[in-house]
């Protein structure tokens, strides 16, 4: 015998709440019916003709019954009025209007039956509609009003005082959601907008106190804890100038990420994010039409080495969305590659995805992979990139970076790969560390291979990636969260920065532009001083530099230099169709000598030869240890020559 489903318990609270609303509506219809006559005759009962009472009184049971039925059809008894909004208000008004129209016909019928000369005055119906709407509005929205007052009083002691910058559509949506949310502990105090026509006016009861020149004054006057920038259409350069002012308030900053969310109706408190340092870089992000350049990926077998890393995983995400025939992710570290595998399986269930654990040092394993899968395109992101760690293990840097690249490039050439794109670094230019020097050798390998094989070999060079594994930003965030101190190696150290999406856009565009042998370089604007980066991140987190969070200088680490360059002097530079992307001219080299040096270097790396740095310098003459280079940089900086200008964020 089948088990019987347990009966659903009767919802007594809902029953009594609905019953109370129906009783209220019955009384409201009765009240509106007679009060309309009283208002029409200026509250003088004696002035009301007696023949008006008959139709109204006789029709009342039918009017009540029809009105309750109409309200039920429009869900006025099943809506959650604690969260009522525009839709519920529209339903309420339309239901009352229909009920009023039906009431006209009912009264007309009862006028005929009672033989009254006139059912009611024409103005009666307008007054009746107005009263009915007001009474229904009061019953449905009063709970929300009382709930809002209770919420504000409950959070008055621990509320976060908030200033909203932007009195446009996005600002209005954010303000409305904060005011209506039962869970928000934010208390809106004021609004800032540069439009003088809005000054002194109110949005949802919150005053627009002035333009950006009032930000610091208003933050002090209203004791603001947090500033929300609700201008998603603002350009990066305009946003930077605004953030420069906001930083002086020591308030926590949040912003909306992009205008597309306003267009898509996605603006909400949940879309707010903390203002990041990348918002303060002072330049517009690199814009690449991914759909137009990544078309060559569609229908192709694509292999990404180092696919579990920051750049590699983002490459996989971008490629997966453009219908490759097959995406192969290769990495030696199983944990990170497992994460991107699960992410792509969920997001792209129809993607033909293969994940392989392998080391680029293992030429036999690579040859087997290339022979079996025959990739059309290879993005080579696998490498050891951490500068100080590689200074302590130079042979590992050589084995993984130089000969890992050599093995992967050779497999691509032997098994018919059409394009091979290698990820390089600005540290390859006049390198002062073994990591940068090995990446420079990788560029030389790529350019040399391109001359002898049908595969188009190219390299893409860019600077530090914000938010990547090993980036300084996650370190600073952890240090701030722990209460400090924040550690900076040197007060004068500067770096070029870009975001992960920018880096991946450049890599993808290089694949589209590739004719073979190029080193693509991004014009990343002015370099950024790391000290400014640390100070801004502390301020953006709502702390005072030196008081709440201290900064400690630890000294340059092994292999680090004060500044990075993007191009070697002898390379020169030419433009591409994208003005922010340039191509470095390849350096001529003696190939026979180069390959002999590589063989010697390989033997030295695998025998832990202490002369490994000297052998690397034989191949890369511009490689010098960082001690001498940094001293020269300091002297040149004092004289005001040659060193790139830093940018105050």
RAKAPE-V11745 format. One record per residue. SS is DSSP state (H for helix, E for strand, - for the rest). Layout:
ss = <SS;SS>
This chain:
ss = <-;-;-;-;-;-;-;-;-;-;-;H;H;H;H;H;H;H;H;H;H;H;H;H;H;H;H;H;H;H;H;H;H;H;H;H;H;H;H;H;-;-;-;-;H;H;H;-;-;-;H;H;H;H;H;H;H;H;H;H;H;H;H;H;H;H;H;H;H;H;H;H;H;-;-;-;-;-;-;-;H;H;H;-;-;H;H;H;H;H;H;H;H;H;H;H;H;H;H;H;H;H;H;H;H;H;H;H;H;H;H;H;H;H;-;-;-;-;-;-;-;H;H;H;H;H;H;H;H;H;H;H;H;H;H;H;H;H;H;H;H;H;H;H;H;H;H;H;H;H;H;H;H;H;-;-;-;-;-;E;E;E;E;E;E;-;-;-;H;H;H;H;H;H;H;H;H;H;H;H;-;-;-;-;-;E;E;E;E;E;E;E;-;-;-;H;H;H;-;-;-;E;E;-;-;E;E;E;E;E;-;H;H;H;H;H;H;H;H;H;H;-;-;-;-;E;E;E;E;-;-;-;-;-;-;H;H;H;H;H;H;H;H;H;H;H;H;-;-;-;-;E;E;E;E;-;-;-;-;H;H;H;H;-;-;-;-;-;H;H;H;-;E;E;-;-;H;H;H;H;-;-;-;-;-;-;-;-;-;H;H;H;H;H;H;H;H;-;-;-;E;E;E;E;E;-;-;-;-;H;H;H;H;H;H;H;H;H;H;H;-;-;-;-;-;E;E;E;E;E;E;-;-;H;H;H;H;H;H;H;H;H;H;H;H;H;H;-;-;-;-;-;E;E;E;E;E;-;-;-;-;-;H;H;H;H;H;H;H;H;H;H;H;-;-;-;E;E;E;E;-;-;-;-;-;-;H;H;H;H;H;H;-;H;H;H;H;H;H;H;H;H;H;H;H;H;H;H;H;H;H;H;H;H;-;-;-;-;E;E;E;E;E;E;E;H;H;H;-;-;-;-;-;H;H;H;H;H;H;H;H;H;H;H;H;H;H;H;H;H;H;H;-;-;-;E;E;E;E;E;E;E;-;E;E;E;-;-;-;-;-;H;H;H;H;H;H;H;H;H;H;-;-;-;-;E;E;E;-;-;-;-;-;E;E;-;E;E;E;H;H;H;H;H;H;H;H;H;H;H;H;H;H;-;-;-;-;-;E;E;E;E;-;-;-;-;E;E;E;H;H;H;H;H;H;H;H;H;H;H;-;-;-;-;E;-;-;-;E;-;E;E;E;-;-;-;-;-;-;-;-;-;-;-;-;-;-;-;-;-;-;-;-;E;E;-;-;-;-;-;E;E;E;E;-;-;-;-;-;-;H;H;H;H;H;H;H;H;H;H;H;H;H;H;H;H;-;-;-;-;-;H;H;H;H;H;H;H;H;-;-;-;-;-;-;H;H;H;H;H;H;H;H;H;H;H;H;H;H;-;-;-;-;-;-;E;E;-;->
